[in-house]
Amino acid sequence: MTQPAPNPRALLPLLVFLGVFFGSGIYYSLAGVEFAFYQVKAPVAALPAIIIGMLIGHARLNERIQHFLQGIGDINIVTMCMVYLLAGAFAKVTSAIGGVDATVALGLSVLPEQLLLPGLFLVAAFVSTAMGTSMGTIAAITPIAIGISQATGLSPALCAGTVVGGAMFGDNLSIISDTTIAATRTQGCSMRDKFRLNARIAIPAALLTMVLLFILGHGGSAPAATEFNGWLVLPYLLVLGLAVSGMNVLVVLMVGILFSGFLGMLIKDGYSMAIMADNIYLGFEGMLEIMVLSMFIGGLAAVMRHEGGLVWLTGFIQSLVGRFQRLQGRAGEIGISLLVSVCNLFTANNTVAILISGSVARDIAEKNAIDPRRSASLLDMFSCVVQGIIPWGAQLLLAGSIAGLSPLALVGDSYYPWILALCATGAILSGYPRLEKRQ
């Protein structure tokens, strides 16, 4: 297939989507509406962009529609949507049987008094890695963090920011996180390979964060232990173990759903097959927005690719970062990181940012001989960095709402995203970690 000529005009649908999504957020922010950037759902904001995509271009209308539908039906998009559905079902079933509460209680039960803040970070990091959602983690643990603040005199902003940092750690690393799913599918690498590479940067950043939290923290009393059933933590451990072993993620999630459901029937009074089926469907419903958006973005990306928009954007970024001759191979990695960071600033959603920038990032990676594992890791890390520090992002908005604080007050106390940004930048400049050649 002949590569289309570079055409910046073909990027207009993307600009329309960003304009509607970001512009509505600004409007509702000025109007004083809570969660302003989430009043207009992303799939709805994509509809005007789809219309524009159908109106511009040189091909006939029927051909443009066909390109759009082929983009929706791309194997990566379909696989991504399947993983979203199963991840939502697993999270819902495991939460319904009490897995989240048990996991939080388990973490808090082992908190030493002198390590409250590092321990709080660890609990949030483990729960978010197991659940695959930063929002669910923040909702579950921030009230506990505020209780710790009130009991010990620690700054409420520091406690809430610690939870946000731990939640973003798991959002970045978890194999059932939608950011990981999007990053690996758009770059064409396995979740296990991306996890292994990502962990070599994220874990040192987490350790540095814990050292800083230990220095910043003061003595206090750990919260009273609550009873929990340790068996309910097993579904999360099973899914993590199977995923790291290299098993297909669709199989992993299906096994996790069945294991959680049958475990609930054995342990929880009144939990039945009918309730399990209802929980699975509720999990599907919870993933509807991101699934529809993935389909729309996949279709738009195909239209823009056929019209030459992605070719132009790739060339523009290449020329921009190519000025840093001393960085040699690092220039492409800088371009990928800047691309997803800027997209995240405008969309206030790290998964959306990865979906938008994924195709261009893959082109940049191929032209600069960047390993897909590396490009997927960079996309996920820098999108989570930005998402964890923007006060109009859902994570800081939710944490601030629960804590009764302005999200701006949490920006400076959410240390992990800042430290991850430094570690990731250092990894780019130094070429760490060195990757072995794949067979």
Summary of the structure (lengths in Angstrom):
residues: 439
radius of gyration: 21.7
end to end distance: 27.3
largest distance: 69.5
contacts: 1652
relative contact order: 0.16
helix: 78%
strand: 0%
